[in-house]
Amino acid sequence: MTGDKLKLKQTLAHNMKKHRAALRLTQERAAERAEFTVKYWQRLEMVSQPDLPSLPALLKIAKALNIKIHQLFL
């Protein structure tokens, strides 16, 4: 992963975990709310995995976490 992509992935993973924890959601429940598989949600929360979601997927993540999309990258 390049430096910029790694930083983006770190920020996304951190914020997904933070907002999920604030809602007291398990990865399983968050994935269900986003209409993702649990495995995909887990990969998104792992910095070591280079997966970056598409814009439609980011919208689903934000909706599942009851946040605005930009909050995933603050």
Short mmCIF file of the C-alpha atoms (twelve columns), coordinates in Angstrom:
data_MODEL
# 
_entry.id   MODEL 
# 
loop_
_atom_site.group_PDB 
_atom_site.id 
_atom_site.type_symbol 
_atom_site.label_atom_id 
_atom_site.label_alt_id 
_atom_site.label_comp_id 
_atom_site.label_asym_id 
_atom_site.label_seq_id 
_atom_site.Cartn_x 
_atom_site.Cartn_y 
_atom_site.Cartn_z 
_atom_site.pdbx_PDB_model_num 
ATOM 1  C CA . MET A 1  0.000   0.000   0.000  1 
ATOM 2  C CA . THR A 2  1.244   3.477   -0.800 1 
ATOM 3  C CA . GLY A 3  1.621   6.033   1.997  1 
ATOM 4  C CA . ASP A 4  -1.519  7.989   1.070  1 
ATOM 5  C CA . LYS A 5  -3.621  4.866   0.662  1 
ATOM 6  C CA . LEU A 6  -2.344  3.475   3.969  1 
ATOM 7  C CA . LYS A 7  -3.201  6.712   5.793  1 
ATOM 8  C CA . LEU A 8  -6.686  6.706   4.248  1 
ATOM 9  C CA . LYS A 9  -7.210  3.057   5.245  1 
ATOM 10 C CA . GLN A 10 -5.983  3.722   8.803  1 
ATOM 11 C CA . THR A 11 -8.380  6.643   9.188  1 
ATOM 12 C CA . LEU A 12 -11.317 4.715   7.735  1 
ATOM 13 C CA . ALA A 13 -10.695 1.612   9.860  1 
ATOM 14 C CA . HIS A 14 -10.243 3.669   13.033 1 
ATOM 15 C CA . ASN A 15 -13.425 5.653   12.463 1 
ATOM 16 C CA . MET A 16 -15.483 2.607   11.561 1 
ATOM 17 C CA . LYS A 17 -14.434 0.955   14.832 1 
ATOM 18 C CA . LYS A 18 -14.962 4.138   16.859 1 
ATOM 19 C CA . HIS A 19 -18.473 4.818   15.553 1 
ATOM 20 C CA . ARG A 20 -19.447 1.151   15.746 1 
ATOM 21 C CA . ALA A 21 -18.302 1.002   19.373 1 
ATOM 22 C CA . ALA A 22 -20.221 4.193   20.181 1 
ATOM 23 C CA . LEU A 23 -23.375 2.441   18.984 1 
ATOM 24 C CA . ARG A 24 -22.373 -0.742  20.810 1 
ATOM 25 C CA . LEU A 25 -22.653 -2.739  17.609 1 
ATOM 26 C CA . THR A 26 -20.807 -5.950  16.930 1 
ATOM 27 C CA . GLN A 27 -19.133 -6.338  13.572 1 
ATOM 28 C CA . GLU A 28 -21.866 -8.816  12.722 1 
ATOM 29 C CA . ARG A 29 -24.670 -6.369  13.489 1 
ATOM 30 C CA . ALA A 30 -22.934 -3.472  11.725 1 
ATOM 31 C CA . ALA A 31 -22.381 -5.639  8.635  1 
ATOM 32 C CA . GLU A 32 -26.027 -6.665  8.683  1 
ATOM 33 C CA . ARG A 33 -27.144 -3.020  8.876  1 
ATOM 34 C CA . ALA A 34 -24.894 -2.165  5.908  1 
ATOM 35 C CA . GLU A 35 -26.027 -5.257  3.969  1 
ATOM 36 C CA . PHE A 36 -22.433 -6.573  3.851  1 
ATOM 37 C CA . THR A 37 -21.005 -9.921  4.764  1 
ATOM 38 C CA . VAL A 38 -19.290 -10.024 8.141  1 
ATOM 39 C CA . LYS A 39 -16.048 -11.012 6.409  1 
ATOM 40 C CA . TYR A 40 -16.134 -7.881  4.237  1 
ATOM 41 C CA . TRP A 41 -16.806 -5.613  7.241  1 
ATOM 42 C CA . GLN A 42 -13.935 -7.240  9.106  1 
ATOM 43 C CA . ARG A 43 -11.588 -6.661  6.156  1 
ATOM 44 C CA . LEU A 44 -12.559 -2.993  6.061  1 
ATOM 45 C CA . GLU A 45 -11.705 -2.623  9.751  1 
ATOM 46 C CA . MET A 46 -8.301  -4.269  9.286  1 
ATOM 47 C CA . VAL A 47 -5.557  -1.823  8.324  1 
ATOM 48 C CA . SER A 48 -3.425  -4.691  7.028  1 
ATOM 49 C CA . GLN A 49 -6.014  -5.389  4.317  1 
ATOM 50 C CA . PRO A 50 -5.775  -2.977  1.367  1 
ATOM 51 C CA . ASP A 51 -9.501  -2.998  0.590  1 
ATOM 52 C CA . LEU A 52 -11.001 0.457   0.166  1 
ATOM 53 C CA . PRO A 53 -14.760 0.540   -0.308 1 
ATOM 54 C CA . SER A 54 -16.539 2.077   -3.269 1 
ATOM 55 C CA . LEU A 55 -18.619 5.233   -2.851 1 
ATOM 56 C CA . PRO A 56 -21.887 3.258   -2.650 1 
ATOM 57 C CA . ALA A 57 -20.304 1.036   0.023  1 
ATOM 58 C CA . LEU A 58 -19.135 4.103   1.972  1 
ATOM 59 C CA . LEU A 59 -22.694 5.414   1.920  1 
ATOM 60 C CA . LYS A 60 -23.940 2.099   3.330  1 
ATOM 61 C CA . ILE A 61 -21.270 2.164   6.063  1 
ATOM 62 C CA . ALA A 62 -22.193 5.709   7.055  1 
ATOM 63 C CA . LYS A 63 -25.893 4.852   7.123  1 
ATOM 64 C CA . ALA A 64 -25.250 1.726   9.209  1 
ATOM 65 C CA . LEU A 65 -23.272 3.817   11.709 1 
ATOM 66 C CA . ASN A 66 -25.775 6.718   11.726 1 
ATOM 67 C CA . ILE A 67 -23.155 9.220   10.579 1 
ATOM 68 C CA . LYS A 68 -22.451 11.427  7.579  1 
ATOM 69 C CA . ILE A 69 -20.002 9.978   5.064  1 
ATOM 70 C CA . HIS A 70 -17.352 12.615  5.731  1 
ATOM 71 C CA . GLN A 71 -17.179 11.499  9.372  1 
ATOM 72 C CA . LEU A 72 -15.500 8.313   8.192  1 
ATOM 73 C CA . PHE A 73 -12.462 10.375  7.202  1 
ATOM 74 C CA . LEU A 74 -12.140 12.990  9.958  1 
# 
